[in-house]
Amino acid sequence: MKAFLAAVAAMVVITVAAPFALQQIGSSAADSGTSSAVRLD
């Protein structure tokens, strides 16, 4: 039971911290969906 609760706690921490960490390194859906190779014709 302790292992399950530890896993749930780790999952919550990762879920909450991931968006902030990804924003700090400059990774976002807008950044990955745009580039200089996109043709707008």
LINKA-V16011 format. One record per pair of residues at least 24 apart in sequence whose ideal C-beta (glycine too) atoms are under 10 Angstrom apart, sorted by the first residue. I is the first residue (numbers start at 1). GAP is how many residues later the second one is. If there is no record, write none. Layout:
# LINKA-V16011
I;GAP
I;GAP
This chain:
# LINKA-V16011
none
